[in-house]
Amino acid sequence: MTVADTRCAGPENEPPTAVGLFAPISYPTGLPPADKVIGFARAVDEGPFDSLWVGDHLLWHGPFLEATTTLAALAAVTARVTIGTNVYLIGLRPSLVSARTLGTVDYLSGGRLVLGVGMGGDNPKEFEALGLDVGRRRQLYEVAMADVFRWWDGTEGVSGQSVEPSPQGSIPLWMGGRSEAAIRRAVEGGATAWSAHLMTVDRLRQSAEALDALAAAAAVPKPKVAVTVFVDVCSRTRCHVGGMEFMTRHFATSDASKIAQYVITGDVEGCVEQLASYAQVADHIVVFVASDAPWEHMDDLAEIAGRVRTVRRRGGA
């Protein structure tokens, strides 16, 4: 099985714009009680959301839950939403380990796993800690991608052995990255979706047009467009000014101007209006709540998601 064989069209009756949430996995000011993370996942599964996601870093600027073990916990307390990595730094781990852990998560979730992958590089120290050259991250990524699917398929080149459990049938594959090369990889790799973050609406629109053009030139189906948007939503009783503080700590920067353009801030009405601009371009919006306590905003987030899901996508889909 090649990477292109993993393309999955998705449900025929999917909403015009899918909306997911990042699970609370990064905590610049310290870890919360574990039951808050579990409760958040249950609330997502019961709400008007389509998906639940985790990011992936082995080293970061503060406490950061490990991706695959967190997903296993989320799989155990959800039944409806898809769960996934956005994105999994596949080149940082031995391919056999990735094949085993990801296959197990897909099995335990009843086939609800979406595999989002990326090369990484935002934090070179995690490469250095593993004795890896961050400059070789593309090669590490490509080798790991090929080998994980070979382990699942038992094809020649990996001792003729396979890893069970492995995904049954096609597994949706998201390929992440903001560069032109990343967009090209998504098309050439047969990705279900191209996934980006830290994108303005204008840049996302330009990138989506480039994605469409590349797919048309290659005569292959267009990958969907997925975007992660950082949202600082006001509570129902008052607006707080904590989102930018959270973001500067999350990215370990003192210059808020570098990330301010990527953060949506406002009450429910304001967030819906701003997210609608993204929804006109993207097929799937993943909301990263810029808060140390995202579970406190679930009512607002549910209202936002319910309204954004009605926005029509690019091309009148």
Secondary structure by P-SEA (a helix, b strand, c coil): ccccccccccccccccbbbbbbcccccccccccaaaaaaaaaaaaaccccccbbbbbccccccccccaaaaaaaaaacccbbbbccccccccccaaaaaaaaaaaaaaacccbbbbbbbccccaaaaaaacccccaaaaaaaaaaaaaaaaaaccccccccccccccccccbbbbbbccaaaaaaaaaacccbbbbccccaaaaaaaaaaaaaaaaaacccccbbbbbbbbbccccccccccaaaaaaaaaccccccccccccccccaaaaaaaaaaaaacccbbbbbccccccccaaaaaaaaaaaaaaccccccc
